[in-house]
């Protein structure tokens, strides 16, 4: 009888009963990494990234509520999803070039140093600002949506998956609008608007069983208003700290 190479428990099937590791292990060759860890891990039809994205797109409310109730086999790791989405989106965007053009035009005007500082802060911290919206929205939804009695960490999971799908939609439409026959001046704005519509749709699906239409709409406004206020407060603090340290 074989023993588990992870914990030493006796193996009776394809998985260890004690730690869950597979009974069959392989040398970490490049072939195994590409075929199994990369391709299988990301694109597997019943538990990979594509499967999770499809569930978040087709039935976000059911997927997220079932996940929090314990049905978690098949769900792609949300932290990995966020890192992949954020990294790919920032990689293909021309955000830095756009910020540079805005700064150049602002420098020609007088009394705009604070505005320039804001754009510089956005440029240098874009990745962290995108991720920072998740705990901010989670705090807002934790305050507004109380009927399911979810912990703040559970709201954090909900918003992490929703924002992860939001990032991939931004990535998808950003790539689509770079095609010659779809290119236009307002492509980035349209991609953002479509992704925001998904955000509203996902929230609607997630919380619709708990509230009526009117109550849900009011709570939508409450979440976005609170998130905006929290973001504004953090933005003012960040700008103040940036100006304070720049003086030194």
C-alpha positions in Angstrom: 0.0 0.0 0.0 1.4 3.4 -1.0 1.9 6.2 1.4 1.1 9.9 0.8 4.2 11.8 0.0 2.8 14.9 1.7 1.7 13.6 5.1 2.6 9.9 5.1 -0.9 8.6 5.4 -1.8 5.2 3.8 -3.4 5.7 0.4 -6.6 3.9 -0.5 -7.7 5.8 -3.6 -6.7 8.6 -6.0 -6.6 11.2 -3.1 -5.2 11.1 0.4 -8.0 10.9 3.0 -6.1 13.0 5.5 -4.6 16.0 3.5 -6.3 15.6 0.1 -3.2 15.4 -2.1 -3.3 13.2 -5.2 -1.8 9.8 -4.9 0.0 10.2 -8.2 2.8 12.8 -8.3 5.1 13.8 -11.2 8.5 15.4 -11.6 8.1 19.2 -12.1 9.3 19.2 -15.7 8.5 22.0 -18.2 6.1 19.6 -20.1 4.2 18.8 -17.0 4.0 22.4 -15.9 2.6 23.6 -19.3 0.2 20.7 -19.8 -1.1 20.4 -16.3 -0.5 23.4 -14.1 -0.9 26.1 -16.8 -3.4 24.7 -19.3 -5.3 22.4 -17.0 -5.3 24.8 -14.1 -6.5 27.9 -16.0 -8.8 26.5 -18.7 -10.2 23.2 -17.4 -13.9 23.2 -18.3 -15.3 22.2 -15.0 -13.1 24.0 -12.5 -10.7 26.4 -14.3 -10.7 30.1 -14.8 -13.0 30.0 -17.8 -15.6 27.9 -15.9 -15.6 30.5 -13.0 -15.8 33.4 -15.5 -18.8 31.7 -17.3 -20.6 31.2 -14.0 -20.0 34.8 -12.9 -21.3 36.0 -16.3 -24.3 33.7 -16.5 -25.5 33.5 -12.9 -23.3 35.5 -10.6 -25.9 35.6 -7.8 -26.4 31.8 -7.6 -22.7 31.1 -8.0 -21.6 33.5 -5.2 -24.3 32.6 -2.7 -23.7 28.9 -3.3 -20.0 29.5 -2.9 -20.5 31.1 0.5 -22.9 28.4 1.6 -20.1 25.8 1.0 -20.3 24.7 -2.7 -16.7 25.6 -3.6 -15.4 22.8 -5.7 -14.8 24.1 -9.2 -14.4 27.8 -8.2 -11.1 29.3 -9.4 -9.0 31.0 -6.7 -10.3 34.6 -6.4 -6.9 36.1 -5.5 -5.2 34.5 -8.5 -8.1 35.7 -10.7 -7.6 39.2 -9.5 -3.9 39.2 -10.1 -4.2 37.8 -13.6 -7.0 40.2 -14.6 -5.2 43.3 -13.1 -1.9 42.3 -14.6 -3.2 41.7 -18.1 -5.4 44.8 -18.1 -2.5 47.0 -17.1 -0.2 45.3 -19.6 -2.3 46.1 -22.6 -3.5 49.5 -21.6 -1.9 52.8 -22.6 -2.8 54.4 -19.4 0.6 55.8 -18.7 0.8 57.5 -22.0 -2.6 59.1 -21.5 -1.6 60.4 -18.1 1.6 61.8 -19.5 -0.3 63.8 -22.2 -2.7 65.1 -19.5 0.2 66.2 -17.3 1.9 68.0 -20.2 -1.3 70.0 -21.0 -1.9 70.8 -17.4 1.7 72.1 -16.9 0.9 74.9 -19.3 -1.8 76.3 -17.1 -1.3 78.1 -13.8 -2.4 77.0 -10.4 -2.8 73.3 -11.3 0.0 71.7 -9.3 -2.4 69.9 -7.0 -4.2 68.5 -10.1 -0.9 67.4 -11.6 0.0 65.7 -8.3 -3.3 63.8 -8.4 -2.6 62.5 -11.9 0.9 61.5 -11.0 -0.4 59.6 -8.0 -2.9 57.8 -10.2 -0.2 57.0 -12.7 2.2 55.5 -10.2 -0.4 53.7 -8.1 -3.0 52.5 -10.7 -2.6 48.8 -9.9 -3.1 49.3 -6.2 -6.0 51.8 -6.7 -7.9 49.2 -8.7 -7.5 46.6 -6.0 -8.2 49.1 -3.3 -11.8 49.5 -4.6 -12.6 45.9 -3.5 -12.3 46.4 0.3 -14.0 49.8 -0.1 -17.0 48.4 -1.9 -17.0 45.4 0.5 -17.3 47.8 3.4 -20.1 49.7 1.7 -22.0 46.5 0.9 -21.4 45.2 4.4 -23.1 48.3 5.8 -26.0 48.4 3.3 -26.8 44.7 2.7 -27.6 43.2 6.1 -30.3 40.6 5.6 -28.1 37.6 4.8 -25.9 38.4 7.9 -22.7 37.9 5.9 -19.4 38.7 7.6 -17.3 41.5 6.1 -14.9 38.8 4.8 -17.8 37.2 2.9 -18.6 40.5 1.4 -15.0 40.8 0.5 -15.2 37.4 -1.4 -18.4 38.5 -3.2 -16.8 41.8 -4.4 -13.5 40.2 -5.2 -15.2 37.8 -7.7 -17.4 40.5 -9.1 -14.5 42.9 -9.6 -12.4 40.1 -11.0 -15.0 39.5 -13.7 -15.2 43.3 -14.1 -11.5 43.4 -14.9 -11.7 40.6 -17.4 -14.6 42.4 -19.2 -12.5 45.6 -19.3 -9.7 43.5 -20.8 -12.0 41.9 -23.3 -13.6 45.1 -24.5 -10.3 46.9 -24.5 -8.9 44.3 -26.9 -12.0 44.3 -29.0 -12.1 48.0 -29.4 -8.5 48.0 -30.6 -9.6 46.1 -33.8 -9.5 48.4 -36.9 -13.2 48.2 -37.6 -14.2 49.0 -34.0 -11.6 51.6 -33.2 -13.0 55.0 -32.0 -12.3 57.9 -29.7 -14.6 56.8 -26.9 -13.5 53.1 -26.8 -12.1 53.2 -23.3 -15.2 55.0 -22.0 -17.5 52.5 -23.7 -15.6 49.5 -22.3 -15.8 51.0 -18.8 -19.5 51.7 -19.2 -20.3 48.1 -20.3 -18.2 46.7 -17.4 -20.1 48.9 -14.9 -23.4 47.5 -16.3 -22.1 44.1 -15.4 -21.2 45.3 -11.9 -24.9 46.4 -11.4 -26.2 43.2 -12.9 -24.0 41.1 -10.6 -25.1 43.0 -7.5 -28.7 42.7 -8.7 -28.4 38.9 -9.1 -26.7 38.5 -5.7 -29.1 40.5 -3.5 -32.4 40.3 -5.4 -33.7 37.4 -3.3 -33.5 39.5 -0.2 -35.1 42.8 -1.2 -37.8 44.2 -3.3 -37.1 46.2 -6.4 -37.4 49.6 -4.7 -35.4 48.6 -1.7 -32.7 47.1 -3.9 -32.4 50.2 -6.0 -32.0 52.4 -2.9 -29.4 50.1 -1.6 -27.5 50.2 -4.9 -27.4 53.9 -4.6 -26.3 53.6 -1.0 -23.4 51.3 -1.9 -22.1 53.4 -4.7 -22.5 56.6 -2.6 -20.7 55.2 0.4 -17.9 53.7 -1.8 -17.5 57.1 -3.5 -17.3 58.9 -0.2 -14.8 56.4 1.2 -12.7 56.7 -2.0 -12.9 60.4 -1.9 -11.7 60.5 1.7 -8.8 58.1 0.9 -7.9 60.2 -2.1 -7.7 63.4 -0.1 -5.5 61.7 2.4 -3.3 60.2 -0.3 -2.9 63.6 -2.0 -2.2 65.3 1.3 0.4 62.7 2.2 2.0 63.0 -1.2 2.2 66.8 -1.0 3.5 66.6 2.6 6.4 64.2 1.6 7.2 66.1 -1.6 7.8 69.3 0.5 10.5 67.4 2.4 
